[in-house]
Each structure stands twice: as C-alpha cells, then as structure tokens.
Amino acid sequence: MENMLNAQLRESFLRYAVALLCILTAACSTLPDVSNLSASVLQVTTTANSQDGAASRLDNLAAMEAAATGSPLVKGNKVTLLFDGPETLTAMIAAIRQAKTTINFETYIFDQDQLAQQFADLLIEKQHDGVQVNIIYDSVGSIDTPTEFFDRMRAAGIRLIEFNPVNPLKRFGHWQLNHRDHRKILVVDGKIGFTGGVNISAAYANSSLFRAGRRANSGAGAIGWRDTHVQIEGPAVASLQLLFMQTWATQYAEDLPDLDYFPKLAEAGNKAVHVLSSQPDSDYSLYKAYILAIQQARKSIHITTPYFTPDRQLVDALVAAARRGVDVTLIMPGVSDVGLMFHAGQSFYTQLLNAGVRIYQLQIAVLHAKTAVIDGSWSTVGSANMDIRSFLHNYEANVIVIDEQFGRQMERAFREDIRGSRQITLEQWQQRPFSDRVKEWAARSIGYWL
C-alpha cells in the first residue's frame, strides 16, 4: 500500500513540475480542424457494401477511418483483452519467457520497486540467453528511478534509451521536455504484441477488484489501479513493432542490432485492427479516428478515461452526439492520483450534463484505463487519455478494433465498471461547493499544459 501511495504522489509531483516547466518553455499549438471530418471523408469514400445490416455499416466505418487516417485496417488478428496489472503482467511475462530472438519494450514508467525488479531480472535473464532486449523508457515518467537500476540492465547487454532526457545537457540542441513518450508497447520476436495503459510499477501489483466476485475477499491494502491492456497476435503486430522502431530513431541513439524484427506474420484470428499513434507534428490520425467515430455514432458512446481535458472540438462532438439521441456515457475517476487533472476534468461536467451526457465516477480504485466502445462495434484500447496533451504533445499508441464480438467484450467491461461507480447528476452537480468551482476554474485555465 505504501508503494502505491508513493507512486501516486510521484505521479502528481511529476505532472505539476512538468506542467510548470512546459508553461515556461512551450509555445501553444493547436489540433487540426475536424469539425466537418465526417462530411469531408464521405466525399472521398463510397459504400463498401450496398446491403443493409451490420456488416455493411462496419465496412463503411472501416473505409471512412482508413480515409481519415491514411492507413487501412489490418485483418486476420487475434486480440485478447487484459484487465488490470496482474493479468496483464502475467501475459507479458509468459510471452517474454518464450522469446527466442528479440524483445522490444517501450514504457512511460519503469519503477524500481519489487515488481519492477522482477521484471528487470527476467529481461536480463533473456539477454543472457541470447535474446536481444531493447528498451525505451520516458525520462519524466521514470524520473524517480535511479540510474543504477538501468545501468544494471545495460551492463547485461540490454540496449536502453532514456526518451527526451529531463537534463538538457544530455540532449543539447534537441531538448524537448514537453514531448513525452507515454506509450506502453511490448513486442516479442516480432510476433506477439502488447499495448494499453499498464506501466511497470507497484500500482499494478494487485487487482483493482474489477470483477465483483473479488470484492468480498479483498482488503483495502490489496487494491491496485484499474487499467486495460491488449495482447495481439497476427499481422497487426508489425505495426506496433514499427512504432517502436520509429521512436527509437527519434532519439539520436545508436542503431539497433541488425536482427529480424519483422518476420512474416500469418493470420491468427478474425479481428480487423488499426494501430494508430499520436505524436507531435504528426497527422493526428488517432485524434481524427476518435472524432470520426463519435461523429458517426448512432446508438452509444461509452468512454473510460482517467484524465479528461479535451479540446473544444472533442467536447462539441460529444455534446452533439448526446443531443441527437446517442447514449453518451463517460466513466471518470472518483479517486485520482493527480488533483489538477481531476478538477480540470470536472470543469466540463456542467456542459456535458446539460447536454444529456451521463457521467459516472469509479470508486475505490484509481482509474487509469483509456478505452472506448462506440455503437458496440468500434473499440479502442491504448495509452492516450482524452486530453490535449495526449493528442498534441505525447507519443501515444492505441489499438482500434472494428468488430462486434470484441465490442461486446468491451461493453461487458464497461458495465462492470459502471457497477463500481457513482453517477453524477446535474441536480447534484449544481449543488457542489463554491470552493470546488474555483478549483475547477483554476485547473482548466492551465489544462493545455497538464
């Protein structure tokens, strides 16, 4: 429990410190105008299937998303949902143990606690076995981890990169403090990929009590963060591998060892997958995909996000969907590790509630999952929060799955989180203390830099 509290305090401190430094050093930039994205995409796409029914609608959405983002969906994948730290780490460790040639690992937080030590020990063991291990860790996210922790892995032959070092002397002339690597990617032998929201930290050593049956048998000290990850097998793994390689290339580091990082990948399932990224000065494909799916929603938009400081266009899209009769429901934190983000997110509640958006706050566990399911068929899991930083300044990675069966799994998880949440009504919200309103105003005023 103490380690988890330390992780929460550290995360809060880092966000405050980086926000202050970014305010002092960064110029404002903006996301592209996507207010008429659906209309513009419709002009350049044709109906993929003229028959009525779910299949044609999914094909149409896939074609529109490909046109908006500039890359097609990849078919033939197996996608496995993983909930919370223990389930995710168990699957990742199992894949690492079976590694034969390469392990590429990219993370925001690589802590120094017992769980992280065990993870590092396994990676060192695989390196000694002849498997090449390459690691990217974010300098801000892992700022509390001592250099000696990484030096031990480096001495074993593991290649490591500290992404955009906080110390400007380490990247003289190329210092970019405001650009952070928030991705969580693991690719083993180029054949099995993982991504989502789970970091390597004690906060993930225990379950968040996601499944109701565990609540009665678990004490308060056993509660971990609530998060979601995915495991992918099939052709889409190459897209995750490419993201890792591209990020490595941005860091002015030595070339990776010349190995077979892109083996031929056979179909492993029936899921159509889109691996989309977000990074500074990019084409903002992830942001466009989110906006397009919201604009095209007919029945439901179910979003889970721990940090909610969106731009005006995203808020407008959610409000417009609710007003045209779409069930727009958001799950946000009731217990937060970052006070500024918590109050900044609440500053949008009045506008959303007035439009008919339903808002729930997850209780007990710290919410860290970044997921959405729209119309029960468009789903995403990844590292990107619903905030300006994720879409504009960070390196992020999300997997989009357009599939009704996978959508049903996502909906079941969403309903389970609703069971552990408290609804915020407009009447209740209007009665909140004046002091809370002041905190919301103050946090929202610097929301761009959070």
Buried (B, 14 or more C-beta within 10 A) or exposed (E): EEBBEBBBEBBBEBBBEBBEBBEEEBEEEEBEEBBEBBEBBBEEBEEBEEEEEEEBBBBBBBBBBBBBBEBEBBBBBBBBBBBBBBBBBEBBEEBBEEBEBBBBBBBBBBBBBEBBBEBBEBBBBBBEEEBBBBBBBBBBBBBBBEEEBBEBBEEBBBBBBBBBBBEEEEBEEEBBBBBBBBBBBBBBBBBBBBBBBBBBBBBBBBBBBBBEEEEEEBEEEBBBBBBBBBBBBBBBBBBBBBBBBEBBEBBEBEEBEEEEBEBEBEEBBBBBBBBBBBBBEEBBBBBBBBBBBBBBBEEBBBBBBBBBBBBEBBBBBBBBBBEEEBBBBBBBBBBBBBEBBBBBBBBBBBEBBEBBBBBBBBEBBBBBBBBBBBBBBBBBBBBBBBBBBBBBBBBBBBBBBBBBEBBBBBBEBBEBBBEBBEEBEBEEBEEBEEEEBEBBEEBBEBBBBB
